[in-house]
Amino acid sequence: MGRYYGLKIRNNEMTLEKVPRLWKTMTEKWLEQNTAD
């Protein structure tokens, strides 16, 4: 789910603030590990 929300954030479909609290930490970790080149 971190990847799912991370991709949505990258595609400007949503913001980190809209990610459910349950998945926010995993999403932040995914975004750090998968920086855009």
DSSP file (Angstrom, degrees, kcal/mol; ACC not computed):
  #  RESIDUE AA STRUCTURE BP1 BP2  ACC     N-H-->O    O-->H-N    N-H-->O    O-->H-N    TCO  KAPPA ALPHA  PHI   PSI    X-CA   Y-CA   Z-CA
    1    1 A M     >        0   0    0      0, 0.0     4,-2.5     0, 0.0     5,-0.3   0.000 360.0 360.0 360.0 -29.3    0.0    0.0    0.0
    2    2 A G  H  >  +     0   0    0      1,-0.2     4,-2.3     2,-0.2     5,-0.1   0.917 360.0  46.4 -60.7 -41.0    2.9    2.3    0.5
    3    3 A R  H  > S+     0   0    0      2,-0.2     4,-2.8     1,-0.2     5,-0.2   0.912 110.0  54.4 -65.5 -43.1    3.8    1.9   -3.1
    4    4 A Y  H  > S+     0   0    0      1,-0.2     4,-1.8     2,-0.2    -2,-0.2   0.948 114.9  38.1 -56.5 -52.8    0.2    2.5   -4.2
    5    5 A Y  H  X S+     0   0    0     -4,-2.5     4,-2.4     1,-0.2    -1,-0.2   0.869 113.6  57.3 -69.6 -35.5   -0.1    5.8   -2.4
    6    6 A G  H  X S+     0   0    0     -4,-2.3     4,-2.5    -5,-0.3    -2,-0.2   0.913 107.7  47.1 -60.0 -43.1    3.5    6.7   -3.3
    7    7 A L  H  X S+     0   0    0     -4,-2.8     4,-2.0     2,-0.2    -1,-0.2   0.884 110.3  52.6 -66.5 -38.0    2.7    6.4   -7.0
    8    8 A K  H  <>S+     0   0    0     -4,-1.8     5,-2.9    -5,-0.2     6,-0.9   0.896 110.8  47.9 -63.9 -39.1   -0.5    8.4   -6.6
    9    9 A I  H ><5S+     0   0    0     -4,-2.4     3,-1.7     1,-0.2    -2,-0.2   0.928 110.7  51.1 -65.9 -44.7    1.5   11.2   -4.9
   10   10 A R  H 3<5S+     0   0    0     -4,-2.5    -2,-0.2     1,-0.3    -1,-0.2   0.840 109.9  50.2 -60.6 -33.9    4.1   11.0   -7.7
   11   11 A N  T 3<5S-     0   0    0     -4,-2.0    -1,-0.3    -5,-0.1    -2,-0.2   0.300 114.4-118.6 -87.9   9.7    1.3   11.3  -10.3
   12   12 A N  T < 5S+     0   0    0     -3,-1.7    -3,-0.2     2,-0.2    -2,-0.1   0.790  79.5 125.4  57.5  31.0   -0.2   14.3   -8.5
   13   13 A E  S   <S-     0   0    0     -5,-2.9     2,-0.3     1,-0.2    -4,-0.2   0.672  80.1  -4.0 -88.8 -19.9   -3.4   12.4   -7.9
   14   14 A M  S    S-     0   0    0     -6,-0.9     2,-0.3    -9,-0.1    -1,-0.2  -0.963  70.3-117.0-159.4 172.0   -3.2   13.0   -4.1
   15   15 A T    >   -     0   0    0     -2,-0.3     3,-1.4    -3,-0.1     4,-0.5  -0.744  32.3-108.6-114.1 164.4   -1.1   14.5   -1.4
   16   16 A L  G >  S+     0   0    0      1,-0.3     3,-1.1    -2,-0.3    12,-0.1   0.819 117.7  63.3 -60.6 -31.0    0.7   12.9    1.5
   17   17 A E  G 3  S+     0   0    0      1,-0.2    -1,-0.3     7,-0.0     4,-0.1   0.765  99.5  54.1 -65.4 -24.5   -1.8   14.6    3.8
   18   18 A K  G <  S+     0   0    0     -3,-1.4    -1,-0.2     2,-0.1    -2,-0.2   0.562  82.8 106.9 -86.9  -9.7   -4.6   12.6    2.2
   19   19 A V  S <  S-     0   0    0     -3,-1.1     5,-0.1    -4,-0.5    -3,-0.0  -0.514  84.1-103.7 -70.4 133.9   -3.0    9.3    2.8
   20   20 A P    >>  -     0   0    0      0, 0.0     3,-1.5     0, 0.0     4,-1.0  -0.272  27.6-117.7 -57.2 143.8   -4.7    7.3    5.6
   21   21 A R  H >> S+     0   0    0      1,-0.3     4,-0.6     2,-0.2     3,-0.6   0.832 112.2  62.3 -53.6 -36.8   -2.8    7.4    8.9
   22   22 A L  H 34 S+     0   0    0      1,-0.2    -1,-0.3     2,-0.1     4,-0.3   0.834 114.6  31.9 -58.7 -34.4   -2.4    3.7    8.9
   23   23 A W  H <> S+     0   0    0     -3,-1.5     4,-2.3     1,-0.1    -1,-0.2   0.426  92.4  94.9-105.5  -1.6   -0.4    3.8    5.6
   24   24 A K  H <X S+     0   0    0     -4,-1.0     4,-2.6    -3,-0.6     5,-0.2   0.915  85.9  47.0 -62.2 -46.2    1.4    7.2    6.0
   25   25 A T  H  X S+     0   0    0     -4,-0.6     4,-2.3     1,-0.2    -1,-0.2   0.924 114.2  47.2 -63.0 -44.8    4.6    5.9    7.5
   26   26 A M  H  > S+     0   0    0     -4,-0.3     4,-2.4     1,-0.2    -1,-0.2   0.881 112.3  50.8 -64.3 -37.2    5.0    3.1    4.9
   27   27 A T  H  X S+     0   0    0     -4,-2.3     4,-2.6     2,-0.2    -2,-0.2   0.919 109.5  49.6 -66.6 -43.7    4.2    5.6    2.2
   28   28 A E  H  X S+     0   0    0     -4,-2.6     4,-2.0     1,-0.2    -2,-0.2   0.912 112.1  48.8 -60.8 -42.2    6.9    8.1    3.4
   29   29 A K  H  X S+     0   0    0     -4,-2.3     4,-2.2     2,-0.2    -2,-0.2   0.912 111.0  49.9 -63.8 -42.9    9.4    5.2    3.6
   30   30 A W  H  X S+     0   0    0     -4,-2.4     4,-1.7     1,-0.2    -2,-0.2   0.915 109.7  51.0 -62.2 -43.2    8.5    4.1    0.0
   31   31 A L  H  < S+     0   0    0     -4,-2.6    -1,-0.2     1,-0.2    -2,-0.2   0.890 110.8  49.0 -62.6 -39.4    8.9    7.7   -1.2
   32   32 A E  H >< S+     0   0    0     -4,-2.0     3,-0.5     1,-0.2    -1,-0.2   0.904 114.8  44.2 -65.4 -41.2   12.4    8.0    0.4
   33   33 A Q  H 3< S+     0   0    0     -4,-2.2     2,-0.2     1,-0.2    -1,-0.2   0.715 116.6  47.0 -77.3 -20.8   13.5    4.7   -1.0
   34   34 A N  T 3< S+     0   0    0     -4,-1.7    -1,-0.2    -5,-0.2    -2,-0.1  -0.490  76.5 175.4-122.4  60.9   12.2    5.3   -4.5
   35   35 A T    <   -     0   0    0     -3,-0.5     2,-0.2    -2,-0.2    -3,-0.1  -0.374  36.6-108.1 -67.8 144.3   13.3    8.8   -5.3
   36   36 A A              0   0    0      1,-0.1    -1,-0.1    -5,-0.1    -2,-0.0  -0.506 360.0 360.0 -72.4 138.7   12.5   10.1   -8.8
   37   37 A D              0   0    0     -2,-0.2    -1,-0.1    -3,-0.1    -2,-0.1   0.446 360.0 360.0 -87.4 360.0   15.5   10.4  -11.1
